[in-house]
């Protein structure tokens, strides 16, 4: 990659990438119960504690798509992205403010909790 991605991406910027058809994979690192309450359409649930077991697959996926990881408020996803980058997975970002900010600023149909 020519330039390093910022650690975080704003919800509006992530939405633009999705709308523009960019190669993006949404990774929801919340727990299954949270995923049942609400999710961003098209996201894959990979709870934070299962990310290390998924490292090889995520690394391979990041060769094809930018990984945008999100949680409730953006703290867990930031930890996941920091960890992934330490493992050499550079093509990943955390959704700043998490699904809560996504709901507030991008898609009010996504329930807040």
Rosetta constraint file for C-alpha pairs under 8 A:
AtomPair CA 4 CA 90 HARMONIC 7.67 0.50
AtomPair CA 5 CA 90 HARMONIC 7.71 0.50
AtomPair CA 5 CA 91 HARMONIC 7.09 0.50
AtomPair CA 5 CA 92 HARMONIC 7.53 0.50
AtomPair CA 5 CA 93 HARMONIC 7.26 0.50
AtomPair CA 6 CA 93 HARMONIC 6.90 0.50
AtomPair CA 7 CA 78 HARMONIC 7.47 0.50
AtomPair CA 7 CA 81 HARMONIC 7.25 0.50
AtomPair CA 7 CA 82 HARMONIC 7.74 0.50
AtomPair CA 7 CA 92 HARMONIC 7.57 0.50
AtomPair CA 7 CA 93 HARMONIC 5.12 0.50
AtomPair CA 7 CA 94 HARMONIC 6.16 0.50
AtomPair CA 8 CA 78 HARMONIC 7.45 0.50
AtomPair CA 8 CA 93 HARMONIC 5.13 0.50
AtomPair CA 8 CA 94 HARMONIC 4.55 0.50
AtomPair CA 8 CA 95 HARMONIC 5.71 0.50
AtomPair CA 8 CA 96 HARMONIC 5.55 0.50
AtomPair CA 9 CA 13 HARMONIC 6.46 0.50
AtomPair CA 9 CA 14 HARMONIC 6.44 0.50
AtomPair CA 9 CA 93 HARMONIC 6.25 0.50
AtomPair CA 9 CA 94 HARMONIC 6.10 0.50
AtomPair CA 9 CA 95 HARMONIC 5.13 0.50
AtomPair CA 9 CA 96 HARMONIC 5.73 0.50
AtomPair CA 10 CA 14 HARMONIC 6.30 0.50
AtomPair CA 10 CA 95 HARMONIC 6.00 0.50
AtomPair CA 10 CA 96 HARMONIC 5.33 0.50
AtomPair CA 10 CA 97 HARMONIC 7.79 0.50
AtomPair CA 11 CA 15 HARMONIC 6.09 0.50
AtomPair CA 11 CA 95 HARMONIC 6.21 0.50
AtomPair CA 11 CA 96 HARMONIC 6.75 0.50
AtomPair CA 11 CA 97 HARMONIC 7.88 0.50
AtomPair CA 11 CA 101 HARMONIC 7.02 0.50
AtomPair CA 11 CA 102 HARMONIC 5.38 0.50
AtomPair CA 11 CA 105 HARMONIC 7.27 0.50
AtomPair CA 11 CA 106 HARMONIC 6.67 0.50
AtomPair CA 12 CA 16 HARMONIC 6.25 0.50
AtomPair CA 12 CA 102 HARMONIC 7.81 0.50
AtomPair CA 12 CA 105 HARMONIC 7.27 0.50
AtomPair CA 12 CA 106 HARMONIC 6.23 0.50
AtomPair CA 13 CA 17 HARMONIC 6.39 0.50
AtomPair CA 14 CA 18 HARMONIC 6.36 0.50
AtomPair CA 14 CA 68 HARMONIC 7.84 0.50
AtomPair CA 14 CA 95 HARMONIC 7.63 0.50
AtomPair CA 15 CA 19 HARMONIC 6.01 0.50
AtomPair CA 15 CA 106 HARMONIC 7.39 0.50
AtomPair CA 16 CA 20 HARMONIC 5.93 0.50
AtomPair CA 17 CA 21 HARMONIC 6.36 0.50
AtomPair CA 17 CA 22 HARMONIC 5.26 0.50
AtomPair CA 17 CA 24 HARMONIC 7.38 0.50
AtomPair CA 18 CA 22 HARMONIC 5.82 0.50
AtomPair CA 18 CA 23 HARMONIC 7.83 0.50
AtomPair CA 18 CA 24 HARMONIC 6.78 0.50
AtomPair CA 23 CA 64 HARMONIC 7.03 0.50
AtomPair CA 23 CA 65 HARMONIC 4.68 0.50
AtomPair CA 23 CA 66 HARMONIC 6.25 0.50
AtomPair CA 24 CA 65 HARMONIC 4.89 0.50
AtomPair CA 24 CA 66 HARMONIC 4.72 0.50
AtomPair CA 24 CA 67 HARMONIC 5.94 0.50
AtomPair CA 24 CA 68 HARMONIC 6.96 0.50
AtomPair CA 25 CA 43 HARMONIC 7.12 0.50
AtomPair CA 25 CA 44 HARMONIC 7.94 0.50
AtomPair CA 25 CA 65 HARMONIC 6.00 0.50
AtomPair CA 25 CA 66 HARMONIC 6.09 0.50
AtomPair CA 25 CA 67 HARMONIC 4.91 0.50
AtomPair CA 25 CA 68 HARMONIC 6.12 0.50
AtomPair CA 26 CA 42 HARMONIC 6.95 0.50
AtomPair CA 26 CA 43 HARMONIC 4.59 0.50
AtomPair CA 26 CA 44 HARMONIC 6.25 0.50
AtomPair CA 26 CA 67 HARMONIC 6.06 0.50
AtomPair CA 26 CA 68 HARMONIC 4.96 0.50
AtomPair CA 26 CA 69 HARMONIC 5.97 0.50
AtomPair CA 26 CA 70 HARMONIC 7.56 0.50
AtomPair CA 27 CA 43 HARMONIC 5.54 0.50
AtomPair CA 27 CA 44 HARMONIC 5.04 0.50
AtomPair CA 27 CA 45 HARMONIC 6.08 0.50
AtomPair CA 27 CA 46 HARMONIC 6.48 0.50
AtomPair CA 27 CA 67 HARMONIC 6.77 0.50
AtomPair CA 27 CA 68 HARMONIC 5.99 0.50
AtomPair CA 27 CA 69 HARMONIC 4.57 0.50
AtomPair CA 27 CA 70 HARMONIC 6.28 0.50
AtomPair CA 28 CA 35 HARMONIC 7.77 0.50
AtomPair CA 28 CA 39 HARMONIC 7.82 0.50
AtomPair CA 28 CA 43 HARMONIC 6.15 0.50
AtomPair CA 28 CA 44 HARMONIC 5.81 0.50
AtomPair CA 28 CA 45 HARMONIC 4.72 0.50
AtomPair CA 28 CA 46 HARMONIC 5.86 0.50
AtomPair CA 28 CA 47 HARMONIC 6.91 0.50
AtomPair CA 28 CA 69 HARMONIC 5.86 0.50
AtomPair CA 28 CA 70 HARMONIC 5.11 0.50
AtomPair CA 28 CA 71 HARMONIC 5.93 0.50
AtomPair CA 29 CA 45 HARMONIC 6.18 0.50
AtomPair CA 29 CA 46 HARMONIC 5.06 0.50
AtomPair CA 29 CA 47 HARMONIC 4.21 0.50
AtomPair CA 29 CA 48 HARMONIC 4.76 0.50
AtomPair CA 29 CA 51 HARMONIC 7.97 0.50
AtomPair CA 29 CA 69 HARMONIC 6.69 0.50
AtomPair CA 29 CA 70 HARMONIC 6.06 0.50
AtomPair CA 29 CA 71 HARMONIC 5.48 0.50
AtomPair CA 29 CA 76 HARMONIC 7.27 0.50
AtomPair CA 29 CA 77 HARMONIC 6.40 0.50
AtomPair CA 29 CA 80 HARMONIC 7.96 0.50
AtomPair CA 30 CA 34 HARMONIC 6.21 0.50
AtomPair CA 30 CA 35 HARMONIC 6.64 0.50
AtomPair CA 30 CA 45 HARMONIC 7.28 0.50
AtomPair CA 30 CA 46 HARMONIC 7.33 0.50
AtomPair CA 30 CA 47 HARMONIC 5.08 0.50
AtomPair CA 30 CA 48 HARMONIC 6.42 0.50
AtomPair CA 30 CA 70 HARMONIC 7.64 0.50
AtomPair CA 30 CA 71 HARMONIC 5.12 0.50
AtomPair CA 30 CA 72 HARMONIC 6.95 0.50
AtomPair CA 30 CA 76 HARMONIC 7.87 0.50
AtomPair CA 31 CA 35 HARMONIC 6.37 0.50
AtomPair CA 31 CA 45 HARMONIC 7.98 0.50
AtomPair CA 31 CA 47 HARMONIC 5.23 0.50
AtomPair CA 31 CA 48 HARMONIC 7.60 0.50
AtomPair CA 32 CA 36 HARMONIC 6.29 0.50
AtomPair CA 32 CA 45 HARMONIC 7.40 0.50
AtomPair CA 32 CA 47 HARMONIC 7.22 0.50
AtomPair CA 33 CA 37 HARMONIC 6.75 0.50
AtomPair CA 34 CA 38 HARMONIC 6.69 0.50
AtomPair CA 35 CA 39 HARMONIC 5.61 0.50
AtomPair CA 35 CA 45 HARMONIC 7.23 0.50
AtomPair CA 37 CA 111 HARMONIC 7.35 0.50
AtomPair CA 37 CA 113 HARMONIC 7.99 0.50
AtomPair CA 38 CA 110 HARMONIC 6.12 0.50
AtomPair CA 38 CA 111 HARMONIC 5.93 0.50
AtomPair CA 38 CA 112 HARMONIC 7.74 0.50
AtomPair CA 39 CA 43 HARMONIC 7.02 0.50
AtomPair CA 39 CA 99 HARMONIC 7.49 0.50
AtomPair CA 39 CA 110 HARMONIC 6.94 0.50
AtomPair CA 40 CA 99 HARMONIC 7.48 0.50
AtomPair CA 40 CA 110 HARMONIC 7.28 0.50
AtomPair CA 46 CA 50 HARMONIC 6.32 0.50
AtomPair CA 46 CA 51 HARMONIC 6.35 0.50
AtomPair CA 47 CA 51 HARMONIC 6.64 0.50
AtomPair CA 48 CA 76 HARMONIC 7.19 0.50
AtomPair CA 48 CA 77 HARMONIC 7.83 0.50
AtomPair CA 48 CA 80 HARMONIC 6.82 0.50
AtomPair CA 50 CA 54 HARMONIC 6.58 0.50
AtomPair CA 51 CA 55 HARMONIC 6.18 0.50
AtomPair CA 51 CA 80 HARMONIC 7.64 0.50
AtomPair CA 54 CA 58 HARMONIC 6.05 0.50
AtomPair CA 55 CA 59 HARMONIC 5.91 0.50
AtomPair CA 55 CA 84 HARMONIC 7.74 0.50
AtomPair CA 56 CA 60 HARMONIC 6.24 0.50
AtomPair CA 57 CA 61 HARMONIC 6.06 0.50
AtomPair CA 58 CA 62 HARMONIC 6.00 0.50
AtomPair CA 58 CA 89 HARMONIC 7.97 0.50
AtomPair CA 59 CA 63 HARMONIC 6.74 0.50
AtomPair CA 59 CA 89 HARMONIC 5.65 0.50
AtomPair CA 60 CA 64 HARMONIC 7.31 0.50
AtomPair CA 61 CA 65 HARMONIC 6.05 0.50
AtomPair CA 61 CA 67 HARMONIC 7.87 0.50
AtomPair CA 62 CA 66 HARMONIC 5.66 0.50
AtomPair CA 62 CA 67 HARMONIC 6.07 0.50
AtomPair CA 62 CA 89 HARMONIC 6.96 0.50
AtomPair CA 62 CA 90 HARMONIC 7.86 0.50
AtomPair CA 62 CA 91 HARMONIC 5.63 0.50
AtomPair CA 62 CA 92 HARMONIC 7.16 0.50
AtomPair CA 63 CA 91 HARMONIC 7.47 0.50
AtomPair CA 65 CA 91 HARMONIC 7.55 0.50
AtomPair CA 66 CA 91 HARMONIC 5.21 0.50
AtomPair CA 66 CA 92 HARMONIC 5.57 0.50
AtomPair CA 66 CA 93 HARMONIC 7.70 0.50
AtomPair CA 67 CA 91 HARMONIC 6.26 0.50
AtomPair CA 67 CA 92 HARMONIC 4.39 0.50
AtomPair CA 67 CA 93 HARMONIC 6.23 0.50
AtomPair CA 68 CA 92 HARMONIC 5.77 0.50
AtomPair CA 68 CA 93 HARMONIC 4.95 0.50
AtomPair CA 68 CA 94 HARMONIC 5.66 0.50
AtomPair CA 68 CA 95 HARMONIC 6.32 0.50
AtomPair CA 69 CA 77 HARMONIC 5.47 0.50
AtomPair CA 69 CA 78 HARMONIC 7.87 0.50
AtomPair CA 69 CA 80 HARMONIC 7.65 0.50
AtomPair CA 69 CA 81 HARMONIC 7.12 0.50
AtomPair CA 69 CA 92 HARMONIC 7.31 0.50
AtomPair CA 69 CA 93 HARMONIC 6.15 0.50
AtomPair CA 69 CA 94 HARMONIC 4.85 0.50
AtomPair CA 69 CA 95 HARMONIC 6.03 0.50
AtomPair CA 70 CA 74 HARMONIC 6.16 0.50
AtomPair CA 70 CA 76 HARMONIC 7.69 0.50
AtomPair CA 70 CA 77 HARMONIC 4.99 0.50
AtomPair CA 70 CA 94 HARMONIC 5.84 0.50
AtomPair CA 70 CA 95 HARMONIC 5.13 0.50
AtomPair CA 70 CA 96 HARMONIC 7.84 0.50
AtomPair CA 70 CA 98 HARMONIC 5.22 0.50
AtomPair CA 70 CA 99 HARMONIC 6.59 0.50
AtomPair CA 71 CA 75 HARMONIC 7.24 0.50
AtomPair CA 71 CA 76 HARMONIC 6.05 0.50
AtomPair CA 71 CA 77 HARMONIC 5.47 0.50
AtomPair CA 71 CA 95 HARMONIC 7.88 0.50
AtomPair CA 71 CA 98 HARMONIC 5.06 0.50
AtomPair CA 71 CA 99 HARMONIC 6.13 0.50
AtomPair CA 72 CA 76 HARMONIC 7.98 0.50
AtomPair CA 72 CA 97 HARMONIC 7.47 0.50
AtomPair CA 72 CA 98 HARMONIC 4.87 0.50
AtomPair CA 72 CA 99 HARMONIC 5.18 0.50
AtomPair CA 72 CA 100 HARMONIC 5.82 0.50
AtomPair CA 73 CA 96 HARMONIC 7.48 0.50
AtomPair CA 73 CA 97 HARMONIC 4.62 0.50
AtomPair CA 73 CA 98 HARMONIC 4.18 0.50
AtomPair CA 73 CA 99 HARMONIC 6.49 0.50
AtomPair CA 73 CA 100 HARMONIC 5.89 0.50
AtomPair CA 73 CA 101 HARMONIC 7.23 0.50
AtomPair CA 74 CA 78 HARMONIC 6.07 0.50
AtomPair CA 74 CA 94 HARMONIC 6.86 0.50
AtomPair CA 74 CA 95 HARMONIC 6.22 0.50
AtomPair CA 74 CA 96 HARMONIC 5.31 0.50
AtomPair CA 74 CA 97 HARMONIC 4.66 0.50
AtomPair CA 74 CA 98 HARMONIC 4.22 0.50
AtomPair CA 74 CA 99 HARMONIC 7.79 0.50
AtomPair CA 75 CA 79 HARMONIC 6.42 0.50
AtomPair CA 75 CA 97 HARMONIC 7.98 0.50
AtomPair CA 75 CA 98 HARMONIC 7.89 0.50
AtomPair CA 76 CA 80 HARMONIC 6.24 0.50
AtomPair CA 77 CA 81 HARMONIC 6.11 0.50
AtomPair CA 77 CA 94 HARMONIC 5.41 0.50
AtomPair CA 77 CA 95 HARMONIC 7.25 0.50
AtomPair CA 77 CA 98 HARMONIC 7.76 0.50
AtomPair CA 78 CA 82 HARMONIC 6.10 0.50
AtomPair CA 78 CA 93 HARMONIC 7.76 0.50
AtomPair CA 78 CA 94 HARMONIC 5.24 0.50
AtomPair CA 78 CA 95 HARMONIC 7.94 0.50
AtomPair CA 79 CA 83 HARMONIC 6.14 0.50
AtomPair CA 80 CA 84 HARMONIC 6.05 0.50
AtomPair CA 81 CA 85 HARMONIC 6.08 0.50
AtomPair CA 81 CA 92 HARMONIC 6.33 0.50
AtomPair CA 81 CA 93 HARMONIC 6.07 0.50
AtomPair CA 81 CA 94 HARMONIC 6.14 0.50
AtomPair CA 82 CA 86 HARMONIC 6.35 0.50
AtomPair CA 83 CA 87 HARMONIC 6.45 0.50
AtomPair CA 84 CA 88 HARMONIC 6.50 0.50
AtomPair CA 84 CA 89 HARMONIC 5.21 0.50
AtomPair CA 84 CA 90 HARMONIC 7.38 0.50
AtomPair CA 84 CA 92 HARMONIC 7.80 0.50
AtomPair CA 85 CA 89 HARMONIC 4.71 0.50
AtomPair CA 85 CA 90 HARMONIC 5.15 0.50
AtomPair CA 85 CA 92 HARMONIC 7.64 0.50
AtomPair CA 94 CA 98 HARMONIC 7.95 0.50
AtomPair CA 95 CA 99 HARMONIC 7.84 0.50
AtomPair CA 96 CA 101 HARMONIC 7.51 0.50
AtomPair CA 97 CA 101 HARMONIC 4.86 0.50
AtomPair CA 97 CA 102 HARMONIC 7.32 0.50
AtomPair CA 98 CA 102 HARMONIC 6.39 0.50
AtomPair CA 99 CA 103 HARMONIC 6.02 0.50
AtomPair CA 100 CA 104 HARMONIC 6.29 0.50
AtomPair CA 100 CA 112 HARMONIC 5.96 0.50
AtomPair CA 100 CA 113 HARMONIC 7.71 0.50
AtomPair CA 101 CA 105 HARMONIC 5.86 0.50
AtomPair CA 101 CA 106 HARMONIC 7.75 0.50
AtomPair CA 102 CA 106 HARMONIC 5.12 0.50
AtomPair CA 102 CA 107 HARMONIC 6.20 0.50
AtomPair CA 102 CA 108 HARMONIC 7.99 0.50
AtomPair CA 103 CA 107 HARMONIC 4.76 0.50
AtomPair CA 103 CA 108 HARMONIC 4.76 0.50
AtomPair CA 103 CA 109 HARMONIC 6.99 0.50
AtomPair CA 103 CA 110 HARMONIC 5.25 0.50
AtomPair CA 103 CA 111 HARMONIC 6.84 0.50
AtomPair CA 103 CA 112 HARMONIC 6.64 0.50
AtomPair CA 104 CA 108 HARMONIC 5.89 0.50
